[in-house]
Amino acid sequence: MWQDFWAALGLLLVLEGILPFLSPSGARRALEQAARSSDRTLRLIGLASMGVGVVVLYLVR
């Protein structure tokens, strides 16, 4: 189980690093736009992201 956790964490870090590596200015603009978004919008995006993640995990496992 811990091996799966660390593998998932490593994959998350790789995926999170792709945009800043390929386009630092695009990553900066995206972060600035997220900072200007309302709390409600960020929560809805987070909820949608978690929902998609749960569905993907269900389909894979």
C-alpha distance matrix in Angstrom:
0.0 3.8 5.4 5.2 6.4 8.9 10.0 10.7 12.5 14.4 15.5 16.6 18.7 20.2 21.2 22.6 24.6 26.3 29.0 30.1 30.3 32.3 34.4 34.5 37.4 35.7 32.7 35.2 37.0 33.9 32.9 36.6 36.7 33.5 35.1 38.2 36.4 36.6 33.8 34.0 33.5 30.5 28.9 29.7 28.2 25.0 24.9 25.5 22.8 20.2 21.7 21.6 17.9 17.1 19.3 17.9 14.3 16.0 18.0 15.4 12.9
3.8 0.0 3.8 5.4 4.9 6.2 8.5 9.7 10.5 12.2 14.1 15.2 16.6 18.4 19.9 20.9 22.6 24.7 27.4 28.1 28.2 30.6 32.6 32.5 35.5 34.1 30.9 33.2 35.3 32.4 31.2 34.8 35.3 32.1 33.5 36.8 35.3 35.7 32.9 33.5 33.0 29.8 28.5 29.6 27.9 24.6 25.1 25.9 23.0 20.6 22.6 22.5 18.7 18.5 21.1 19.4 16.1 18.4 20.4 17.7 15.8
5.4 3.8 0.0 3.8 5.4 5.3 6.1 8.6 9.9 10.6 12.3 14.2 15.5 16.6 18.4 19.9 21.2 23.0 26.1 26.9 26.6 28.7 31.1 31.3 34.5 33.1 30.1 32.6 34.8 32.0 31.1 34.8 35.3 32.5 34.1 37.3 36.0 36.7 34.2 34.8 33.9 30.7 29.7 30.6 28.5 25.5 26.1 26.5 23.3 21.4 23.3 22.6 18.8 19.0 21.1 18.9 15.9 18.4 19.7 16.5 15.1
5.2 5.4 3.8 0.0 3.8 5.5 5.0 6.0 8.5 9.8 10.4 12.1 14.2 15.3 16.3 18.1 19.9 21.4 24.3 25.5 25.5 27.3 29.6 29.9 32.9 31.2 28.3 31.0 32.9 29.9 29.2 32.9 33.1 30.2 32.1 35.1 33.5 34.2 31.8 32.1 31.1 28.0 27.0 27.5 25.5 22.6 23.0 23.1 20.0 18.0 19.7 18.9 15.2 15.3 17.3 15.1 12.1 14.7 16.0 12.9 11.7
6.4 4.9 5.4 3.8 0.0 3.8 5.5 5.2 6.2 8.6 9.9 10.5 12.4 14.3 15.4 16.3 18.4 20.4 22.9 23.8 24.2 26.4 28.3 28.2 31.1 29.5 26.4 28.8 30.8 27.8 26.7 30.4 30.7 27.6 29.2 32.4 30.8 31.4 28.9 29.4 28.6 25.4 24.3 25.3 23.4 20.2 20.9 21.5 18.3 16.3 18.5 18.1 14.3 14.7 17.4 15.5 12.6 15.6 17.4 14.8 13.8
8.9 6.2 5.3 5.5 3.8 0.0 3.8 5.4 5.0 6.1 8.5 9.7 10.5 12.3 14.2 15.1 16.5 18.7 21.5 22.0 22.0 24.5 26.6 26.4 29.6 28.3 25.2 27.6 29.9 27.2 26.1 29.8 30.5 27.7 29.1 32.5 31.3 32.3 30.0 30.9 29.9 26.5 25.9 27.0 24.8 21.8 23.0 23.5 20.0 18.5 21.1 20.3 16.6 17.6 20.1 17.8 15.4 18.6 20.0 17.1 16.6
10.0 8.5 6.1 5.0 5.5 3.8 0.0 3.8 5.5 5.1 6.2 8.6 10.0 10.6 12.3 14.2 15.5 16.9 20.1 21.1 20.7 22.7 25.2 25.5 28.7 27.2 24.4 27.2 29.3 26.5 26.0 29.7 30.2 27.6 29.5 32.7 31.5 32.6 30.6 31.3 29.9 26.6 26.3 26.9 24.4 21.8 22.9 22.8 19.3 18.2 20.4 18.9 15.4 16.7 18.6 15.8 13.7 17.1 17.8 14.7 14.7
10.7 9.7 8.6 6.0 5.2 5.4 3.8 0.0 3.8 5.4 5.1 6.1 8.7 9.9 10.5 12.1 14.2 15.7 18.3 19.7 19.9 21.7 23.8 24.1 27.0 25.2 22.3 25.1 26.9 23.9 23.3 27.1 27.2 24.5 26.5 29.6 28.1 29.2 27.2 27.6 26.2 23.1 22.6 23.2 20.7 18.0 19.1 19.0 15.5 14.4 16.7 15.4 11.7 13.3 15.4 12.8 11.0 14.6 15.6 12.9 13.3
12.5 10.5 9.9 8.5 6.2 5.0 5.5 3.8 0.0 3.8 5.4 5.0 6.3 8.7 9.9 10.4 12.3 14.6 17.1 17.7 18.2 20.5 22.3 22.1 25.1 23.7 20.5 22.9 25.0 22.3 21.2 25.0 25.5 22.8 24.4 27.7 26.6 27.7 25.6 26.6 25.3 21.9 21.7 22.8 20.3 17.5 19.2 19.5 15.9 15.0 17.9 17.0 13.5 15.4 17.9 15.6 14.0 17.6 19.0 16.5 16.8
14.4 12.2 10.6 9.8 8.6 6.1 5.1 5.4 3.8 0.0 3.8 5.4 5.2 6.3 8.7 9.9 10.7 12.7 15.8 16.3 16.1 18.4 20.7 20.7 24.0 22.8 19.9 22.5 24.9 22.4 21.7 25.4 26.3 23.9 25.6 29.0 28.2 29.7 28.0 29.1 27.5 24.1 24.4 25.3 22.4 20.0 22.0 21.9 18.1 17.8 20.5 19.0 15.8 18.0 20.1 17.3 16.1 19.8 20.5 17.7 18.4
15.5 14.1 12.3 10.4 9.9 8.5 6.2 5.1 5.4 3.8 0.0 3.8 5.4 5.1 6.2 8.5 9.9 10.9 14.0 15.4 15.2 16.9 19.2 19.8 22.9 21.2 18.6 21.6 23.6 20.9 20.7 24.5 24.9 22.7 24.9 28.0 26.9 28.6 27.1 27.8 25.9 22.8 23.1 23.6 20.5 18.5 20.3 19.6 15.9 16.0 18.3 16.3 13.3 15.9 17.4 14.4 13.8 17.5 17.8 15.1 16.5
16.6 15.2 14.2 12.1 10.5 9.7 8.6 6.1 5.0 5.4 3.8 0.0 3.8 5.5 5.2 6.0 8.5 10.2 12.5 13.7 14.4 16.3 17.9 18.1 20.9 19.1 16.2 19.0 20.8 18.0 17.5 21.3 21.6 19.2 21.3 24.4 23.3 24.9 23.4 24.2 22.4 19.1 19.6 20.3 17.2 15.1 17.2 16.9 13.1 13.3 16.1 14.5 11.7 14.6 16.5 14.1 13.7 17.5 18.2 16.2 17.5
18.7 16.6 15.5 14.2 12.4 10.5 10.0 8.7 6.3 5.2 5.4 3.8 0.0 3.8 5.5 5.0 6.1 8.8 11.3 11.5 12.0 14.5 16.2 15.9 19.0 17.9 14.8 17.3 19.8 17.4 16.6 20.4 21.3 19.2 20.9 24.2 23.7 25.6 24.2 25.6 23.7 20.3 21.2 22.3 19.2 17.2 19.8 19.7 15.9 16.4 19.5 18.0 15.3 18.3 20.3 17.8 17.5 21.3 21.9 19.7 21.1
20.2 18.4 16.6 15.3 14.3 12.3 10.6 9.9 8.7 6.3 5.1 5.5 3.8 0.0 3.8 5.5 5.2 6.5 9.8 10.7 10.2 12.2 14.6 15.1 18.4 17.2 14.6 17.6 19.9 17.8 17.7 21.4 22.2 20.6 22.6 25.7 25.3 27.5 26.6 27.7 25.4 22.3 23.5 24.1 20.7 19.2 21.7 21.0 17.2 18.2 20.8 18.7 16.3 19.5 20.9 17.9 18.0 21.8 21.8 19.4 21.2
21.2 19.9 18.4 16.3 15.4 14.2 12.3 10.5 9.9 8.7 6.2 5.2 5.5 3.8 0.0 3.8 5.4 5.4 8.0 10.0 10.3 11.5 13.4 14.3 17.1 15.2 12.8 16.2 17.8 15.3 15.7 19.4 19.7 18.1 20.6 23.4 22.6 24.9 24.1 24.9 22.4 19.6 20.8 21.0 17.5 16.4 18.9 17.8 14.1 15.6 18.0 15.6 13.8 17.3 18.4 15.6 16.3 20.0 19.8 18.0 20.2
22.6 20.9 19.9 18.1 16.3 15.1 14.2 12.1 10.4 9.9 8.5 6.0 5.0 5.5 3.8 0.0 3.8 5.7 6.9 7.9 9.4 11.2 12.2 12.2 14.9 13.2 10.2 13.2 15.1 12.7 12.5 16.2 16.9 15.1 17.2 20.3 19.8 22.1 21.4 22.6 20.3 17.2 18.8 19.5 16.0 14.8 17.8 17.2 13.7 15.3 18.2 16.4 14.7 18.2 19.8 17.5 18.2 21.9 22.2 20.7 22.6
24.6 22.6 21.2 19.9 18.4 16.5 15.5 14.2 12.3 10.7 9.9 8.5 6.1 5.2 5.4 3.8 0.0 3.8 5.8 5.6 6.1 8.6 10.2 10.1 13.3 12.5 9.7 12.6 15.1 13.5 13.3 16.9 18.1 16.9 18.7 21.8 21.9 24.5 24.1 25.6 23.2 20.1 22.1 22.9 19.3 18.4 21.6 20.9 17.4 19.1 22.0 20.0 18.3 21.8 23.2 20.7 21.4 25.1 25.1 23.3 25.4
26.3 24.7 23.0 21.4 20.4 18.7 16.9 15.7 14.6 12.7 10.9 10.2 8.8 6.5 5.4 5.7 3.8 0.0 3.8 5.7 5.2 6.1 8.3 9.6 12.7 11.2 9.5 13.0 14.9 13.3 14.2 17.6 18.3 17.7 20.0 22.6 22.6 25.4 25.4 26.6 23.7 21.1 23.2 23.4 19.7 19.4 22.3 21.0 17.7 19.9 22.2 19.8 18.5 22.2 23.0 20.3 21.5 25.1 24.6 22.9 25.4
29.0 27.4 26.1 24.3 22.9 21.5 20.1 18.3 17.1 15.8 14.0 12.5 11.3 9.8 8.0 6.9 5.8 3.8 0.0 3.8 5.4 5.2 5.6 7.0 9.3 7.5 6.0 9.6 11.2 9.8 11.2 14.2 14.9 14.7 17.1 19.4 19.6 22.8 23.2 24.4 21.4 19.1 21.6 21.8 18.1 18.3 21.5 20.2 17.2 19.9 22.2 20.0 19.3 23.1 23.8 21.6 23.1 26.5 26.2 25.0 27.5
30.1 28.1 26.9 25.5 23.8 22.0 21.1 19.7 17.7 16.3 15.4 13.7 11.5 10.7 10.0 7.9 5.6 5.7 3.8 0.0 3.8 5.7 5.3 4.5 7.7 7.5 5.3 7.9 10.6 10.1 10.4 13.3 14.9 14.9 16.5 19.1 19.9 23.1 23.5 25.3 22.6 20.0 22.7 23.5 19.9 19.9 23.3 22.5 19.5 22.0 24.7 22.8 21.8 25.5 26.7 24.5 25.7 29.2 29.2 27.8 30.1
30.3 28.2 26.6 25.5 24.2 22.0 20.7 19.9 18.2 16.1 15.2 14.4 12.0 10.2 10.3 9.4 6.1 5.2 5.4 3.8 0.0 3.8 5.8 6.1 9.8 10.0 8.7 11.3 13.8 13.6 14.2 17.0 18.6 18.6 20.3 22.9 23.7 26.9 27.2 28.9 26.1 23.5 26.1 26.7 23.0 22.9 26.2 25.1 22.0 24.3 26.8 24.6 23.4 27.1 28.1 25.5 26.6 30.2 29.8 28.1 30.5
32.3 30.6 28.7 27.3 26.4 24.5 22.7 21.7 20.5 18.4 16.9 16.3 14.5 12.2 11.5 11.2 8.6 6.1 5.2 5.7 3.8 0.0 3.8 6.5 9.2 8.7 8.9 11.8 13.4 13.4 14.9 17.4 18.4 19.0 21.1 23.2 23.9 27.2 28.0 29.3 26.2 24.0 26.8 26.9 23.1 23.6 26.7 25.2 22.3 24.9 27.1 24.6 23.9 27.6 28.2 25.5 27.1 30.6 29.8 28.3 31.0
34.4 32.6 31.1 29.6 28.3 26.6 25.2 23.8 22.3 20.7 19.2 17.9 16.2 14.6 13.4 12.2 10.2 8.3 5.6 5.3 5.8 3.8 0.0 3.8 5.5 5.2 6.2 8.6 10.0 10.6 12.4 14.3 15.4 16.5 18.4 20.2 21.2 24.8 25.9 27.4 24.2 22.3 25.4 25.6 22.0 22.8 26.1 24.7 22.1 25.1 27.3 25.0 24.7 28.5 29.1 26.9 28.6 32.0 31.4 30.2 33.0
34.5 32.5 31.3 29.9 28.2 26.4 25.5 24.1 22.1 20.7 19.8 18.1 15.9 15.1 14.3 12.2 10.1 9.6 7.0 4.5 6.1 6.5 3.8 0.0 3.8 5.4 5.1 6.2 8.7 9.9 10.6 12.3 14.2 15.3 16.4 18.6 20.1 23.6 24.6 26.6 23.7 21.5 24.7 25.4 22.0 22.5 26.1 25.2 22.7 25.4 27.9 26.1 25.5 29.3 30.3 28.3 29.8 33.2 33.0 31.8 34.3
37.4 35.5 34.5 32.9 31.1 29.6 28.7 27.0 25.1 24.0 22.9 20.9 19.0 18.4 17.1 14.9 13.3 12.7 9.3 7.7 9.8 9.2 5.5 3.8 0.0 3.8 5.4 5.0 6.2 8.6 9.9 10.5 12.3 14.2 15.2 16.7 18.5 22.2 23.8 25.7 22.8 21.1 24.6 25.1 21.9 23.0 26.5 25.5 23.5 26.5 28.8 27.1 27.0 30.8 31.7 29.9 31.7 35.0 34.8 33.9 36.5
35.7 34.1 33.1 31.2 29.5 28.3 27.2 25.2 23.7 22.8 21.2 19.1 17.9 17.2 15.2 13.2 12.5 11.2 7.5 7.5 10.0 8.7 5.2 5.4 3.8 0.0 3.8 5.4 5.1 6.1 8.6 9.8 10.5 12.3 14.2 15.5 16.6 20.3 21.9 23.3 20.2 18.7 22.1 22.2 18.9 20.2 23.6 22.3 20.4 23.6 25.7 23.8 24.0 27.8 28.4 26.8 28.8 31.9 31.6 31.0 33.7
32.7 30.9 30.1 28.3 26.4 25.2 24.4 22.3 20.5 19.9 18.6 16.2 14.8 14.6 12.8 10.2 9.7 9.5 6.0 5.3 8.7 8.9 6.2 5.1 5.4 3.8 0.0 3.8 5.5 5.1 6.2 8.6 9.9 10.5 12.3 14.4 15.4 18.8 19.8 21.6 18.7 16.6 19.8 20.4 17.1 17.8 21.3 20.5 18.2 21.1 23.6 22.0 21.8 25.5 26.6 25.0 26.6 29.9 29.9 29.2 31.6
35.2 33.2 32.6 31.0 28.8 27.6 27.2 25.1 22.9 22.5 21.6 19.0 17.3 17.6 16.2 13.2 12.6 13.0 9.6 7.9 11.3 11.8 8.6 6.2 5.0 5.4 3.8 0.0 3.8 5.4 5.2 6.1 8.6 9.8 10.5 12.5 14.4 17.9 19.2 21.4 18.8 16.8 20.3 21.3 18.4 19.1 22.8 22.4 20.4 23.2 25.8 24.7 24.5 28.1 29.4 28.1 29.6 32.8 33.1 32.5 34.7
37.0 35.3 34.8 32.9 30.8 29.9 29.3 26.9 25.0 24.9 23.6 20.8 19.8 19.9 17.8 15.1 15.1 14.9 11.2 10.6 13.8 13.4 10.0 8.7 6.2 5.1 5.5 3.8 0.0 3.8 5.5 5.0 6.1 8.6 9.8 10.7 12.5 16.2 18.1 19.9 17.0 15.8 19.5 20.0 17.2 18.7 22.2 21.5 20.1 23.2 25.4 24.3 24.7 28.2 29.2 28.2 30.1 33.0 33.2 33.0 35.4
33.9 32.4 32.0 29.9 27.8 27.2 26.5 23.9 22.3 22.4 20.9 18.0 17.4 17.8 15.3 12.7 13.5 13.3 9.8 10.1 13.6 13.4 10.6 9.9 8.6 6.1 5.1 5.4 3.8 0.0 3.8 5.5 5.1 6.2 8.6 10.0 10.7 14.2 15.7 17.3 14.2 12.7 16.2 16.6 13.6 15.1 18.5 17.7 16.3 19.4 21.6 20.5 21.0 24.4 25.4 24.5 26.5 29.3 29.6 29.5 31.9
32.9 31.2 31.1 29.2 26.7 26.1 26.0 23.3 21.2 21.7 20.7 17.5 16.6 17.7 15.7 12.5 13.3 14.2 11.2 10.4 14.2 14.9 12.4 10.6 9.9 8.6 6.2 5.2 5.5 3.8 0.0 3.8 5.4 5.0 6.1 8.7 9.9 13.1 14.1 16.4 13.9 11.8 15.2 16.5 13.8 14.5 18.2 18.2 16.6 19.2 21.9 21.3 21.3 24.6 26.1 25.3 26.8 29.8 30.5 30.2 32.2
36.6 34.8 34.8 32.9 30.4 29.8 29.7 27.1 25.0 25.4 24.5 21.3 20.4 21.4 19.4 16.2 16.9 17.6 14.2 13.3 17.0 17.4 14.3 12.3 10.5 9.8 8.6 6.1 5.0 5.5 3.8 0.0 3.8 5.4 5.1 6.4 8.9 12.3 14.1 16.5 14.3 12.8 16.5 17.8 15.6 16.8 20.3 20.4 19.3 22.0 24.5 24.1 24.5 27.6 29.1 28.6 30.2 33.0 33.7 33.7 35.7
36.7 35.3 35.3 33.1 30.7 30.5 30.2 27.2 25.5 26.3 24.9 21.6 21.3 22.2 19.7 16.9 18.1 18.3 14.9 14.9 18.6 18.4 15.4 14.2 12.3 10.5 9.9 8.6 6.1 5.1 5.4 3.8 0.0 3.8 5.4 5.2 6.4 10.2 12.5 14.2 11.5 10.8 14.6 15.3 13.2 15.1 18.3 18.0 17.5 20.5 22.5 22.1 23.0 26.1 27.2 27.0 28.9 31.4 32.1 32.4 34.6
33.5 32.1 32.5 30.2 27.6 27.7 27.6 24.5 22.8 23.9 22.7 19.2 19.2 20.6 18.1 15.1 16.9 17.7 14.7 14.9 18.6 19.0 16.5 15.3 14.2 12.3 10.5 9.8 8.6 6.2 5.0 5.4 3.8 0.0 3.8 5.4 5.1 8.3 9.7 11.6 9.1 7.5 11.2 12.4 10.3 11.7 15.0 15.3 14.6 17.2 19.5 19.5 20.2 23.1 24.6 24.5 26.1 28.6 29.6 29.9 31.8
35.1 33.5 34.1 32.1 29.2 29.1 29.5 26.5 24.4 25.6 24.9 21.3 20.9 22.6 20.6 17.2 18.7 20.0 17.1 16.5 20.3 21.1 18.4 16.4 15.2 14.2 12.3 10.5 9.8 8.6 6.1 5.1 5.4 3.8 0.0 3.8 5.5 8.1 9.3 12.2 10.8 9.1 12.6 14.5 13.1 13.9 17.3 18.1 17.5 19.7 22.3 22.6 23.0 25.7 27.5 27.6 28.9 31.4 32.7 32.9 34.6
38.2 36.8 37.3 35.1 32.4 32.5 32.7 29.6 27.7 29.0 28.0 24.4 24.2 25.7 23.4 20.3 21.8 22.6 19.4 19.1 22.9 23.2 20.2 18.6 16.7 15.5 14.4 12.5 10.7 10.0 8.7 6.4 5.2 5.4 3.8 0.0 3.8 6.6 9.3 11.7 10.1 9.9 13.4 14.8 13.9 15.5 18.4 19.0 19.1 21.5 23.6 24.0 24.9 27.5 29.0 29.3 30.9 33.3 34.4 34.9 36.7
36.4 35.3 36.0 33.5 30.8 31.3 31.5 28.1 26.6 28.2 26.9 23.3 23.7 25.3 22.6 19.8 21.9 22.6 19.6 19.9 23.7 23.9 21.2 20.1 18.5 16.6 15.4 14.4 12.5 10.7 9.9 8.9 6.4 5.1 5.5 3.8 0.0 3.8 6.6 8.2 6.3 6.7 10.1 11.1 10.6 12.5 15.1 15.7 16.2 18.6 20.3 21.0 22.2 24.6 26.0 26.6 28.3 30.4 31.5 32.4 34.1
36.6 35.7 36.7 34.2 31.4 32.3 32.6 29.2 27.7 29.7 28.6 24.9 25.6 27.5 24.9 22.1 24.5 25.4 22.8 23.1 26.9 27.2 24.8 23.6 22.2 20.3 18.8 17.9 16.2 14.2 13.1 12.3 10.2 8.3 8.1 6.6 3.8 0.0 3.8 5.3 5.3 6.4 8.7 10.1 10.9 12.4 14.3 15.6 16.7 18.5 20.1 21.4 22.7 24.5 26.1 27.2 28.7 30.4 31.9 33.1 34.5
33.8 32.9 34.2 31.8 28.9 30.0 30.6 27.2 25.6 28.0 27.1 23.4 24.2 26.6 24.1 21.4 24.1 25.4 23.2 23.5 27.2 28.0 25.9 24.6 23.8 21.9 19.8 19.2 18.1 15.7 14.1 14.1 12.5 9.7 9.3 9.3 6.6 3.8 0.0 3.8 5.5 5.2 6.1 8.6 9.9 10.4 12.1 14.2 15.2 16.3 18.1 19.9 20.8 22.3 24.3 25.6 26.7 28.4 30.2 31.3 32.4
34.0 33.5 34.8 32.1 29.4 30.9 31.3 27.6 26.6 29.1 27.8 24.2 25.6 27.7 24.9 22.6 25.6 26.6 24.4 25.3 28.9 29.3 27.4 26.6 25.7 23.3 21.6 21.4 19.9 17.3 16.4 16.5 14.2 11.6 12.2 11.7 8.2 5.3 3.8 0.0 3.8 5.5 5.1 6.2 8.6 9.8 10.4 12.2 14.1 15.2 16.3 18.3 19.8 21.0 22.6 24.3 25.6 26.9 28.7 30.1 31.3
33.5 33.0 33.9 31.1 28.6 29.9 29.9 26.2 25.3 27.5 25.9 22.4 23.7 25.4 22.4 20.3 23.2 23.7 21.4 22.6 26.1 26.2 24.2 23.7 22.8 20.2 18.7 18.8 17.0 14.2 13.9 14.3 11.5 9.1 10.8 10.1 6.3 5.3 5.5 3.8 0.0 3.8 5.4 5.1 6.2 8.6 9.8 10.6 12.2 14.2 15.3 16.6 18.3 20.0 21.2 22.6 24.3 25.8 27.1 28.5 30.1
30.5 29.8 30.7 28.0 25.4 26.5 26.6 23.1 21.9 24.1 22.8 19.1 20.3 22.3 19.6 17.2 20.1 21.1 19.1 20.0 23.5 24.0 22.3 21.5 21.1 18.7 16.6 16.8 15.8 12.7 11.8 12.8 10.8 7.5 9.1 9.9 6.7 6.4 5.2 5.5 3.8 0.0 3.8 5.5 5.1 6.1 8.5 9.9 10.4 12.2 14.1 15.3 16.3 18.3 20.0 21.0 22.3 24.2 25.8 26.7 28.1
28.9 28.5 29.7 27.0 24.3 25.9 26.3 22.6 21.7 24.4 23.1 19.6 21.2 23.5 20.8 18.8 22.1 23.2 21.6 22.7 26.1 26.8 25.4 24.7 24.6 22.1 19.8 20.3 19.5 16.2 15.2 16.5 14.6 11.2 12.6 13.4 10.1 8.7 6.1 5.1 5.4 3.8 0.0 3.8 5.4 5.0 6.0 8.5 9.7 10.4 12.1 14.2 15.1 16.3 18.3 19.8 20.8 22.3 24.3 25.5 26.5
29.7 29.6 30.6 27.5 25.3 27.0 26.9 23.2 22.8 25.3 23.6 20.3 22.3 24.1 21.0 19.5 22.9 23.4 21.8 23.5 26.7 26.9 25.6 25.4 25.1 22.2 20.4 21.3 20.0 16.6 16.5 17.8 15.3 12.4 14.5 14.8 11.1 10.1 8.6 6.2 5.1 5.5 3.8 0.0 3.8 5.4 5.0 6.1 8.5 9.8 10.4 12.2 14.1 15.3 16.5 18.3 19.8 21.0 22.6 24.2 25.5
28.2 27.9 28.5 25.5 23.4 24.8 24.4 20.7 20.3 22.4 20.5 17.2 19.2 20.7 17.5 16.0 19.3 19.7 18.1 19.9 23.0 23.1 22.0 22.0 21.9 18.9 17.1 18.4 17.2 13.6 13.8 15.6 13.2 10.3 13.1 13.9 10.6 10.9 9.9 8.6 6.2 5.1 5.4 3.8 0.0 3.8 5.5 5.1 6.1 8.6 9.8 10.6 12.2 14.3 15.4 16.5 18.2 19.9 21.2 22.4 24.1
25.0 24.6 25.5 22.6 20.2 21.8 21.8 18.0 17.5 20.0 18.5 15.1 17.2 19.2 16.4 14.8 18.4 19.4 18.3 19.9 22.9 23.6 22.8 22.5 23.0 20.2 17.8 19.1 18.7 15.1 14.5 16.8 15.1 11.7 13.9 15.5 12.5 12.4 10.4 9.8 8.6 6.1 5.0 5.4 3.8 0.0 3.8 5.5 5.0 6.2 8.5 9.9 10.4 12.3 14.3 15.3 16.3 18.3 20.0 20.9 22.1
24.9 25.1 26.1 23.0 20.9 23.0 22.9 19.1 19.2 22.0 20.3 17.2 19.8 21.7 18.9 17.8 21.6 22.3 21.5 23.3 26.2 26.7 26.1 26.1 26.5 23.6 21.3 22.8 22.2 18.5 18.2 20.3 18.3 15.0 17.3 18.4 15.1 14.3 12.1 10.4 9.8 8.5 6.0 5.0 5.5 3.8 0.0 3.8 5.4 5.1 6.1 8.7 9.8 10.6 12.4 14.2 15.3 16.5 18.4 19.9 20.9
25.5 25.9 26.5 23.1 21.5 23.5 22.8 19.0 19.5 21.9 19.6 16.9 19.7 21.0 17.8 17.2 20.9 21.0 20.2 22.5 25.1 25.2 24.7 25.2 25.5 22.3 20.5 22.4 21.5 17.7 18.2 20.4 18.0 15.3 18.1 19.0 15.7 15.6 14.2 12.2 10.6 9.9 8.5 6.1 5.1 5.5 3.8 0.0 3.8 5.5 5.0 6.2 8.5 9.9 10.7 12.3 14.2 15.3 16.6 18.3 19.9
22.8 23.0 23.3 20.0 18.3 20.0 19.3 15.5 15.9 18.1 15.9 13.1 15.9 17.2 14.1 13.7 17.4 17.7 17.2 19.5 22.0 22.3 22.1 22.7 23.5 20.4 18.2 20.4 20.1 16.3 16.6 19.3 17.5 14.6 17.5 19.1 16.2 16.7 15.2 14.1 12.2 10.4 9.7 8.5 6.1 5.0 5.4 3.8 0.0 3.8 5.4 5.2 6.1 8.7 10.0 10.6 12.2 14.2 15.4 16.4 18.1
20.2 20.6 21.4 18.0 16.3 18.5 18.2 14.4 15.0 17.8 16.0 13.3 16.4 18.2 15.6 15.3 19.1 19.9 19.9 22.0 24.3 24.9 25.1 25.4 26.5 23.6 21.1 23.2 23.2 19.4 19.2 22.0 20.5 17.2 19.7 21.5 18.6 18.5 16.3 15.2 14.2 12.2 10.4 9.8 8.6 6.2 5.1 5.5 3.8 0.0 3.8 5.5 5.0 6.2 8.7 9.8 10.4 12.2 14.2 15.2 16.1
21.7 22.6 23.3 19.7 18.5 21.1 20.4 16.7 17.9 20.5 18.3 16.1 19.5 20.8 18.0 18.2 22.0 22.2 22.2 24.7 26.8 27.1 27.3 27.9 28.8 25.7 23.6 25.8 25.4 21.6 21.9 24.5 22.5 19.5 22.3 23.6 20.3 20.1 18.1 16.3 15.3 14.1 12.1 10.4 9.8 8.5 6.1 5.0 5.4 3.8 0.0 3.8 5.4 5.2 6.3 8.7 9.9 10.6 12.4 14.3 15.3
21.6 22.5 22.6 18.9 18.1 20.3 18.9 15.4 17.0 19.0 16.3 14.5 18.0 18.7 15.6 16.4 20.0 19.8 20.0 22.8 24.6 24.6 25.0 26.1 27.1 23.8 22.0 24.7 24.3 20.5 21.3 24.1 22.1 19.5 22.6 24.0 21.0 21.4 19.9 18.3 16.6 15.3 14.2 12.2 10.6 9.9 8.7 6.2 5.2 5.5 3.8 0.0 3.8 5.5 5.1 6.2 8.6 9.8 10.6 12.2 14.1
17.9 18.7 18.8 15.2 14.3 16.6 15.4 11.7 13.5 15.8 13.3 11.7 15.3 16.3 13.8 14.7 18.3 18.5 19.3 21.8 23.4 23.9 24.7 25.5 27.0 24.0 21.8 24.5 24.7 21.0 21.3 24.5 23.0 20.2 23.0 24.9 22.2 22.7 20.8 19.8 18.3 16.3 15.1 14.1 12.2 10.4 9.8 8.5 6.1 5.0 5.4 3.8 0.0 3.8 5.4 5.1 6.1 8.5 9.9 10.5 11.9
17.1 18.5 19.0 15.3 14.7 17.6 16.7 13.3 15.4 18.0 15.9 14.6 18.3 19.5 17.3 18.2 21.8 22.2 23.1 25.5 27.1 27.6 28.5 29.3 30.8 27.8 25.5 28.1 28.2 24.4 24.6 27.6 26.1 23.1 25.7 27.5 24.6 24.5 22.3 21.0 20.0 18.3 16.3 15.3 14.3 12.3 10.6 9.9 8.7 6.2 5.2 5.5 3.8 0.0 3.8 5.5 5.1 6.1 8.6 9.9 10.4
19.3 21.1 21.1 17.3 17.4 20.1 18.6 15.4 17.9 20.1 17.4 16.5 20.3 20.9 18.4 19.8 23.2 23.0 23.8 26.7 28.1 28.2 29.1 30.3 31.7 28.4 26.6 29.4 29.2 25.4 26.1 29.1 27.2 24.6 27.5 29.0 26.0 26.1 24.3 22.6 21.2 20.0 18.3 16.5 15.4 14.3 12.4 10.7 10.0 8.7 6.3 5.1 5.4 3.8 0.0 3.8 5.4 5.0 6.2 8.6 9.9
17.9 19.4 18.9 15.1 15.5 17.8 15.8 12.8 15.6 17.3 14.4 14.1 17.8 17.9 15.6 17.5 20.7 20.3 21.6 24.5 25.5 25.5 26.9 28.3 29.9 26.8 25.0 28.1 28.2 24.5 25.3 28.6 27.0 24.5 27.6 29.3 26.6 27.2 25.6 24.3 22.6 21.0 19.8 18.3 16.5 15.3 14.2 12.3 10.6 9.8 8.7 6.2 5.1 5.5 3.8 0.0 3.8 5.4 5.1 6.1 8.5
14.3 16.1 15.9 12.1 12.6 15.4 13.7 11.0 14.0 16.1 13.8 13.7 17.5 18.0 16.3 18.2 21.4 21.5 23.1 25.7 26.6 27.1 28.6 29.8 31.7 28.8 26.6 29.6 30.1 26.5 26.8 30.2 28.9 26.1 28.9 30.9 28.3 28.7 26.7 25.6 24.3 22.3 20.8 19.8 18.2 16.3 15.3 14.2 12.2 10.4 9.9 8.6 6.1 5.1 5.4 3.8 0.0 3.8 5.5 5.1 5.8
16.0 18.4 18.4 14.7 15.6 18.6 17.1 14.6 17.6 19.8 17.5 17.5 21.3 21.8 20.0 21.9 25.1 25.1 26.5 29.2 30.2 30.6 32.0 33.2 35.0 31.9 29.9 32.8 33.0 29.3 29.8 33.0 31.4 28.6 31.4 33.3 30.4 30.4 28.4 26.9 25.8 24.2 22.3 21.0 19.9 18.3 16.5 15.3 14.2 12.2 10.6 9.8 8.5 6.1 5.0 5.4 3.8 0.0 3.8 5.6 5.3
18.0 20.4 19.7 16.0 17.4 20.0 17.8 15.6 19.0 20.5 17.8 18.2 21.9 21.8 19.8 22.2 25.1 24.6 26.2 29.2 29.8 29.8 31.4 33.0 34.8 31.6 29.9 33.1 33.2 29.6 30.5 33.7 32.1 29.6 32.7 34.4 31.5 31.9 30.2 28.7 27.1 25.8 24.3 22.6 21.2 20.0 18.4 16.6 15.4 14.2 12.4 10.6 9.9 8.6 6.2 5.1 5.5 3.8 0.0 3.8 5.7
15.4 17.7 16.5 12.9 14.8 17.1 14.7 12.9 16.5 17.7 15.1 16.2 19.7 19.4 18.0 20.7 23.3 22.9 25.0 27.8 28.1 28.3 30.2 31.8 33.9 31.0 29.2 32.5 33.0 29.5 30.2 33.7 32.4 29.9 32.9 34.9 32.4 33.1 31.3 30.1 28.5 26.7 25.5 24.2 22.4 20.9 19.9 18.3 16.4 15.2 14.3 12.2 10.5 9.9 8.6 6.1 5.1 5.6 3.8 0.0 3.8
12.9 15.8 15.1 11.7 13.8 16.6 14.7 13.3 16.8 18.4 16.5 17.5 21.1 21.2 20.2 22.6 25.4 25.4 27.5 30.1 30.5 31.0 33.0 34.3 36.5 33.7 31.6 34.7 35.4 31.9 32.2 35.7 34.6 31.8 34.6 36.7 34.1 34.5 32.4 31.3 30.1 28.1 26.5 25.5 24.1 22.1 20.9 19.9 18.1 16.1 15.3 14.1 11.9 10.4 9.9 8.5 5.8 5.3 5.7 3.8 0.0
